[in-house]
């Protein structure tokens, strides 16, 4: 079988089964292009405010409560607003 016979058979099957003709396959981006796109999305996401006002206010309150800063097991807010438990 040659490539043209295969393509003709695929085209015939598409017509018989009333399927749309396959579009030209898109070129897959290279690794460098994927990394560049990811980096651009990441920079855009980081440029927006990552902390909510309530997380900042809670952190500010926690800093001024005596003994809460250094107790083991105390939960603290990280810069992204997630909570971390002090283990040591």
Secondary structure, DSSP 8 states (H G I E B T S, - for coil): --HHHHHHHHHHHHHHTT------------HHHHHHHHHHHHHHHHHS--S-HHHHHHHHHHHHSTTSSS-TT-EEE-TTS-EEE---
